[in-house]
Amino acid sequence: MPHLDFEEPTTKWHEDLVREGFAVIKAAVPEDRCQYYIGQMFDWLEQFPFGFDRNDRSTWTEEHLPSHMKGGMYHGYRVQHESFMWEARQESGVIDAFSKIWGTDELLVSFDGMNFTLPSGSPLPPTAPWPHIDQSPKKIGMQCVQGIINLAPNGHEDGGLLIMKGSSGLMEDFFKAHPEVVDRPTWGSSDWFGFEQAELGWFKERGCKILKVCADPGDLIVWDSRCVHYNQVPQSQNLRAVIYACYTPASFAKPDDLRKKGELFDQKVGTTHWPHDNIFSTSEKKLRLGKPDFAERDEPFHRPEESELVQKLAGKRPY
């Protein structure tokens, strides 16, 4: 089963990833590019027929926005394949970081979504924690590294990623100590597993702590999918803007998964966090404000240019 276990990390952030389960890679994307992507996100919202206007704060409300979850997570409307999303996935600093993680530049990328949480004038209702991992205990070693391309200042009160520092290295021991949970029904083909709050105590007893990961514009946050994590909504009145992007070696993928990935790319649908496995569509249509969404889409507004690099990252063309 393909995986990678590091023995000698090559940089400080690389060491953080291996030992603590996450790392922040500074300035992976130039700041002017961050502003460009934020502008593209505003453009995307304004293309829907809901009356959103970036210059009118009175429209920064649910009734003027496309369907989303947890404050501003967007996974519908084929947003995964908007041209600007593919531009971000090709940022050299992002690809270079994942190349260092895996020791190869022959990578696949996930067809993942974005988070664009707008300040609404008052704090958003807090969401209940949903601590989870994204790798089955039946998969040994580090097989998936998730990523957040952070585009706006993100401090302690600005919402975002919470990590249980050090939990990735203990995950195999946890499931050995708790064999009864290995086949809990929450396991699915996407490797998602949610922890009960009481189970987190096992990790805390071994020195793990939950930390809010903070980042500057252009920073890349990466974490081992075996690391317990979840998201929280902003309590500040600051914008949150991120693109989720995960990369793994193309050599990890089975031929049939590459075929399916290429087909889903042609259909311009989203998939899971896993670039090389769990290849199935996550673009099911959902309700908006409790009603069928008449603005649901089967195409992105702007299709990406299918360059050689895009086709390779998408699994359409071999390296």
C-alpha positions in Angstrom: 0.0 0.0 0.0 1.6 3.3 -1.0 2.7 5.6 1.8 5.6 7.6 3.0 7.3 7.6 6.4 10.0 10.3 6.9 13.1 9.5 8.8 15.1 12.7 8.3 13.0 15.8 7.6 14.8 18.3 5.5 13.4 21.7 6.8 11.9 23.1 10.0 8.4 23.0 8.5 9.0 19.5 7.2 10.0 18.4 10.7 6.9 20.1 12.1 4.7 18.1 9.7 6.3 14.8 10.6 6.5 15.2 14.3 3.5 17.4 15.1 1.2 16.5 12.2 1.0 20.0 10.6 3.1 22.9 9.4 2.8 26.4 8.1 4.9 27.2 5.0 5.4 30.9 4.8 4.8 33.0 1.6 4.1 30.1 -0.7 1.9 32.4 -2.8 2.8 36.1 -3.5 0.6 38.6 -1.8 -0.5 40.2 -5.0 -1.7 36.8 -6.2 -3.7 36.4 -2.9 -5.5 39.7 -3.7 -6.2 38.4 -7.2 -7.8 35.2 -5.9 -9.9 37.1 -3.4 -11.1 39.3 -6.2 -12.0 36.2 -8.2 -14.0 34.9 -5.3 -16.0 38.1 -5.1 -16.5 37.9 -8.9 -17.8 34.3 -8.5 -20.4 35.4 -5.9 -21.6 38.3 -8.0 -22.3 36.0 -11.0 -25.2 34.3 -9.1 -28.7 35.8 -9.5 -29.0 36.5 -5.7 -28.1 40.2 -5.7 -24.8 40.0 -4.0 -22.7 43.1 -4.4 -19.2 43.3 -2.9 -19.6 47.1 -2.5 -22.9 46.8 -0.6 -22.4 45.2 2.8 -26.2 44.9 3.2 -26.0 42.1 0.6 -23.3 40.1 2.5 -26.1 37.9 4.0 -27.4 34.4 3.5 -30.3 35.4 1.2 -27.8 36.9 -1.3 -25.2 34.1 -1.3 -25.0 30.7 -2.9 -25.6 27.6 -0.8 -22.7 27.0 1.6 -21.9 25.4 5.0 -20.2 26.3 8.2 -20.0 30.1 7.5 -18.5 30.0 4.0 -17.4 26.5 2.8 -18.4 26.2 -0.9 -18.4 22.7 -2.5 -21.3 23.1 -5.0 -21.9 24.8 -8.3 -18.7 23.1 -9.8 -16.6 25.7 -8.0 -13.8 23.1 -7.8 -13.2 23.6 -11.5 -13.4 27.4 -11.9 -10.4 28.8 -13.8 -9.1 30.7 -10.7 -9.2 27.5 -8.6 -7.0 25.7 -11.1 -4.7 28.8 -11.3 -4.2 28.5 -7.5 -3.5 24.8 -7.7 -0.6 25.6 -10.2 1.1 28.1 -7.9 4.8 27.2 -8.0 5.3 27.7 -4.3 2.4 25.3 -3.5 3.5 22.6 -5.8 7.1 23.0 -4.6 6.1 22.5 -1.0 4.2 19.3 -1.8 7.1 18.1 -4.0 9.4 18.4 -1.0 6.9 16.5 1.2 6.7 13.6 -1.1 10.1 13.7 -2.8 8.6 14.0 -6.3 7.1 16.6 -8.5 4.9 14.1 -10.3 1.8 14.9 -8.3 -2.0 14.6 -8.5 -4.3 17.3 -6.9 -7.7 17.0 -5.3 -10.8 18.5 -6.8 -11.6 20.4 -3.6 -13.6 23.5 -2.8 -13.0 26.9 -1.1 -13.9 28.8 2.0 -15.0 32.4 1.6 -16.5 33.6 4.9 -17.7 37.2 4.8 -18.0 39.4 7.9 -21.7 39.8 8.6 -21.7 42.6 11.1 -22.1 40.3 14.1 -20.3 37.1 15.2 -21.5 34.0 13.4 -23.2 31.3 15.6 -20.4 29.0 16.7 -20.4 25.6 15.1 -20.1 22.5 17.3 -16.6 20.9 17.0 -16.5 17.9 14.7 -13.0 16.4 15.4 -12.1 13.9 12.7 -9.4 12.4 10.6 -9.4 11.6 6.9 -7.4 8.4 6.8 -8.6 4.9 7.7 -6.7 3.0 10.5 -6.5 0.2 7.9 -4.1 2.4 5.9 -0.6 2.5 7.5 1.8 5.4 7.3 1.2 8.9 5.8 -0.8 8.5 2.7 -2.5 11.8 2.3 -1.4 15.4 3.2 -4.2 18.1 3.1 -3.6 21.7 2.3 -5.0 25.2 2.8 -3.9 28.0 0.5 -4.5 30.9 2.9 -5.3 34.2 1.2 -6.2 36.7 4.0 -4.9 37.4 7.5 -6.0 34.6 9.7 -5.6 35.0 13.5 -7.0 33.3 16.6 -10.4 34.9 16.2 -10.7 34.7 12.4 -12.0 31.2 12.1 -10.2 28.3 10.4 -8.3 25.1 11.1 -7.9 23.6 14.6 -5.4 20.8 14.9 -4.7 18.3 17.7 -1.0 18.7 17.7 0.9 15.4 17.8 -2.2 13.2 17.3 -1.1 11.8 13.9 1.9 10.0 15.4 -0.4 8.3 18.0 -3.2 7.3 15.7 -2.0 3.7 15.1 -1.7 3.2 18.9 -5.2 4.7 19.5 -6.9 2.2 17.2 -4.9 -0.7 18.6 -6.1 0.4 22.1 -9.7 0.8 20.8 -10.3 -2.0 18.2 -14.0 -1.7 18.8 -14.2 1.6 16.9 -12.3 0.6 13.8 -15.4 -0.5 12.0 -17.7 2.2 13.4 -20.3 3.1 10.8 -18.9 6.6 10.2 -16.1 5.0 8.2 -16.8 5.4 4.5 -15.1 5.2 1.2 -13.8 8.7 1.8 -11.8 7.6 4.9 -13.6 10.1 7.1 -13.9 9.2 10.8 -15.4 11.4 13.5 -14.2 11.2 17.1 -16.4 11.4 20.2 -15.3 14.1 22.6 -14.5 11.4 25.3 -12.1 9.8 22.9 -10.1 12.9 22.6 -9.1 12.5 26.2 -6.9 9.6 25.3 -4.8 11.9 23.1 -4.8 14.7 25.7 -3.5 12.3 28.3 -0.5 11.7 26.0 0.3 15.4 25.7 -1.7 16.4 22.6 -3.3 19.8 22.6 -5.9 21.4 20.3 -4.4 24.5 18.6 -5.8 27.1 16.3 -3.5 27.4 13.3 -2.9 31.0 12.3 -1.5 32.2 9.0 -0.6 35.2 6.9 -1.8 35.9 3.3 0.1 33.5 1.0 0.9 30.9 3.6 0.3 27.3 2.9 -1.0 25.2 5.8 -0.4 21.4 5.4 -1.4 18.6 7.7 -1.2 14.8 7.8 -4.7 13.3 7.2 -4.2 11.2 10.4 -4.1 14.3 12.5 -7.3 15.1 14.4 -8.7 18.4 13.1 -11.8 20.4 12.4 -12.9 23.9 11.4 -14.4 26.8 13.4 -16.2 29.8 12.1 -14.8 33.4 12.6 -15.8 35.3 15.7 -14.1 38.5 14.3 -15.3 40.7 11.5 -12.4 39.8 9.3 -12.7 38.1 5.9 -11.7 34.4 5.7 -10.5 33.3 2.2 -8.9 29.9 1.5 -8.6 27.3 -1.2 -8.4 23.7 -0.1 -5.7 21.8 -2.1 -4.2 18.4 -1.4 -1.5 16.7 -3.5 -0.1 13.2 -3.5 2.3 11.3 -5.8 0.7 10.1 -9.1 2.5 6.8 -8.5 0.1 6.2 -5.5 -2.9 5.9 -7.9 -4.2 2.7 -9.3 -4.9 2.7 -13.1 -8.6 2.5 -12.6 -8.6 5.4 -10.2 -6.7 7.5 -12.7 -9.3 6.6 -15.3 -12.1 7.6 -13.0 -10.3 10.8 -11.9 -9.9 11.8 -15.6 -13.6 11.2 -16.2 -14.6 13.3 -13.3 -12.3 16.1 -14.4 -14.0 16.0 -17.8 -17.4 16.3 -16.1 -16.0 19.1 -13.9 -17.2 17.7 -10.6 -15.6 17.8 -7.2 -14.1 14.8 -5.3 -12.8 14.2 -1.8 -9.6 15.5 -0.2 -7.7 12.4 -1.6 -6.1 13.1 -4.9 -5.3 9.4 -5.7 -7.9 7.4 -3.9 -11.6 7.7 -2.9 -12.3 8.9 -6.5 -16.0 9.7 -6.6 -18.1 12.7 -7.1 -19.0 15.0 -4.1 -21.0 17.4 -6.3 -24.5 16.3 -5.2 -27.1 19.1 -5.5 -28.3 20.5 -2.2 -31.1 22.8 -1.0 -30.6 26.5 -0.6 -32.5 28.3 2.2 -34.6 25.1 2.5 -35.7 25.0 -1.1 -34.5 23.5 -4.4 -31.7 25.7 -5.7 -32.7 27.1 -9.1 -29.1 28.4 -9.6 -27.4 25.1 -9.2 -24.8 24.5 -12.0 -23.5 21.7 -14.1 -20.6 23.7 -15.4 -18.2 26.3 -13.8 -18.7 29.8 -14.9 -15.2 29.9 -16.4 -13.6 26.6 -17.4 -9.9 26.2 -16.8 -7.3 26.2 -19.5 -6.4 22.6 -19.8 -2.6 23.0 -20.0 -0.2 20.1 -19.8 0.3 20.7 -16.1 -3.4 20.8 -15.4 -4.0 17.6 -17.3 -1.2 15.9 -15.3 -2.4 17.1 -12.0 -5.9 16.0 -12.9 -4.8 12.5 -13.9 -5.7 13.0 -17.5 -2.1 12.8 -18.9 0.7 10.6 -17.6 4.0 12.0 -16.3 
